[in-house]
Amino acid sequence: MTSRRTIIAGVVAVAALPPAIWSMAGRGGPDDFASRTSGRDRLVTNEYAHWNPRASDARRSPEWDVTSGSLFVRGGAGWSGPPDLATPDARSSTGTGSSVFRMNTRRADFGDVRVTLKIRALRFVPGGGRAPTEPTDGVHLMLRRQDQTELYVASLNRRDGLLVVKKKLTGGTENGGTYATLAQVRHPFRLGAWQSFDVRITSNGRSLVTIAVYQDGRELLEAVDDGRHGPPIVRPGSIGLRADNCEFEFASLRARPLR
């Protein structure tokens, strides 16, 4: 068995060949969440709906709250639309605003959970008024999100070719919070190619949180939050996707509670 180890601030990331139990196949349960991306091409919802909750012309989703950007369905997949700097109207006809894309589930009861999804980063765009160009641009999965200042994030596709797990806690200059890197590993990807990910987050009491990232049955990274960067986030929260200066698609997104 081959393995790789990356140590960040005392945390070990191990990439190894796992047993077959990490297969994405499996029977769904009553508490599972599955994002619906079938049907006709359409605008699902956008930031206009979030910031104008009483507007009669807003497109709202029972699954997703988009706080920045626009969420479309195209060809059976979720899609950010072409990233731009616009402030979308009710139908995103004036632009998408998706150069800064943020969406999270309306459900906020995800504690120990396994999230499986496919993503396809289509292209990076230059930064602008909404967000400057950064090495961290790309597609990121949010876990146990309490609000924009408290969450875990697994950066699955980044402009700099790193796969990174971070924690964000309230208090700081990054949209009201401060990020701490828990683990990272080099993981280049090809633009335009679909990639399957399997991400699990589990707690051991209130003092330890573990996040593991797999792709196609192979462990890429394991990060352990032992509290040295502030208290672990042990409360259930929402899950979500964010992207910066990156056009992307996603499909087959499912969250399965771990019992």
Protein Blocks (a to p, Z undefined) as FASTA:
>chain_A
ZZddddeehiacddddddfklpcbdcddfkbccddfehjdddfbdfklmmmmmbmkbccd
fkbccfedcdddeehiacebjadfbdcdfkopnogolmpccdddfbfcbcbdcddddddd
fbdcdddfklccdfkgccdddehifblmbccdddfbdfklpacdddddehijeeoiacdd
fbdcdddddehiacddddddddehjlbccddddeehiafbdcddehlnopadfbdcdddd
ddehiacddehiacdddZZ
